[in-house]
């Protein structure tokens, strides 16, 4: 029986949010469609793929997903990006009449995202001043209450002192908001302990409400509601073992500085081949005269079971709005050679979804987490394959290299003082193809 439905606007976010529940022993799946394989899961994370839609369309799709997957006694978690990308406020407004009070807590302290006075900070820097925000939302406010009220929701602010006080008083405060007709409650949080207090106060709270947050609050809710991992079914048919004789493909659609740093460490330490695909090629895709040449280059690496870092370059014509189109073209470049893979690492939710859709993968079973926000999964029906997803502007500098070592069953050789690959698939010499705030108007509690 499904206990929790997570509705996310992109694939990496769905996996990032849901992986904590898998770690807590709950059967957890991510769905790109209404896949039947997910219906036996206790936690279902649905990717609505609404980040690039209009606000109205995004709200409609999000509400429809909850109506399809929601059930009596089932709770809703609306996963939003910790840096507020996408149509999150419109989506919350679309869900609120269906699910009640929106408890909004996007903080993710483990990754440097905190909320103070209703504003998001990234490693102590106001969100509006970060590269991520300037890339897509320059000159727009990142004040949580302002964004929610612009979407039509009556909003209040819960300061961090309330989370650090009496737990029963916190429950009563939230209950009063719910019964009083408040539509959204923005919650400050600077530490994991702050989010744990919110999770403990709300996990068994009666009434109509839903959570709105990133992977941070989800992690604490999972710890509160988790259970011991179920014993294996002795009568179940044996699963096909994960094979390691195929290639590992690292597919990078994100152009963030974080991804650049992660790629640099991967190149330096793993020494794998790299191909940087010019955006001009991807804009035209199959119509480009050089498309067969580039597709053959990718096939030459993967067909020989050679691990490959494949990423989108950047040029003067770059426009963030074309991200989905470029990701689909990148996936089309890989699709004919996908059968040669034993592992895929996809950076960027659009990139991950485009690749899985191109090869007919509709749902994933979540297995483990390499570091916060970096999830490992197995596609339903393809037990030999492992897929790692990660949001683009997310993770430590080690994230891609750590994911690569995980898929290659790395071991730490203390005698040699560092990580060592165990039976890698023939690292090759790297080769590069160049292209190359308004004041909070909400009520304060």
C-alpha positions, 0 to 999 in steps of 0.5 A: 500500500502506498504511504507517500506520493512524492510529486517532482518536476524533474527526474533527478529531483524525484530520485534525490527526494525519494532515496531517503525512504529507500534507505529507511527500508521502504519500497521506493520507486520513481515513475516517469509515467503511470508505470504499473511496476510502481504500484506495489511501492510504499513510496512513489516519486512521480516525475511530472516533467513540468519545469519548463512548462507554463505555470498554468500547465505545470499546476494542472499536471501536478494536480493530475498526478496527485489525483492519479496516485493519491489514495486514502491515508496516503500523504503528499510531498511536493518536491521542489528545487532547493534553489527554487527553479521551475514553476514550484509556486504555481504547482503548490497553489494547484495542489493546495485546494486538493491537499490542504495547508502547504508546509513549505521548507526547501532548506537542505543544510547537507548541501548548503541550502538554508532558509532564514526570514523566508529567504533561501541562502546557498552556502551563506549567499542569498539565492538571488546573488548565485550563478544558478539564479542569475542564469534563469531568474535575474532581476526576480525576487527569491522571497518564498512568501512573495512567490507564494502570494503571487500565486494566490496563496495566503501565507505565514512565516514560521521562524526557526525559534519555533522549531527549537522550542517546545515540540507540542507547542510547535504542533499546536501552532501548525494545527492552528494555521491549518484549522484557521484557513491558512494556505501556506506556511513558510518554515525557516531552517538552518540545520538538519535538527531544525528539519528533524523537529518539523518532521517529528511535529508533522509526521503524525499530525492529523488534518489536511496538509502536505509537505513542500520541500527539497531532499532535506525535509524528505530525509528527516521524514524518512528517518521519522517514518522509516522501518527495518529493511524487509527480509528477502523473499525466499520464494522470489525468483533470483534477480539477474546480477548487475554486470560490469562488463559494459561501458559506463557513460557519464552524461552531463547536460548541465552547464553549471560551474558545479558540473564543470568542477565535477567533470574536471575531477573525473577527468583528472582522476579516472582518465576516461575519454571525453567528448564535448558535443557542440550545441549547434549539432544538437540544435539541428540533431539528425538534420545536421550533416555531421550527425552520423559522424558524431553518432559513430564517435559515441558508438565507437567508444561504447561499442568497445565497452570503453567508459565515456564522459559525454557532455554538452558544450556551450556557445554564444547562442546558449539559451537556458530555455533550450535545455530540454531540446538539447538533452533530447538530442544528446539522448538520441546521439547515445540511444543506438549504443545504449545496449552496450552500457552497464552503468549510466550517470546522468547529471541534470534532470532533463538529461536523465529523463531524456535518456531514459525516455529515449530507450523506453525506461519508464520507472526505477527502483531506488537502491542507495545513495552515494552522497546527498542528492546522488541516487543509485537506481535499477530500471524495472525489468533491466536488473543488469543496469545501474543508473545514477542521477544527480541534479546539475548544480548539486553535489560535492566536487567529488560527486561524479568521480564518486559515482563512477567509482561506485559503478566500477566497484571501487575499493580504497587501497590504504597502502597506496593512499587513495581510491583504486578502480576494481576491474575497470573497463579499460580507461582510455586516454582522454580526448576532447572535442572542443566547441567549447529582495522585497521585504517579506509581506507574510504574517510572522509567527 
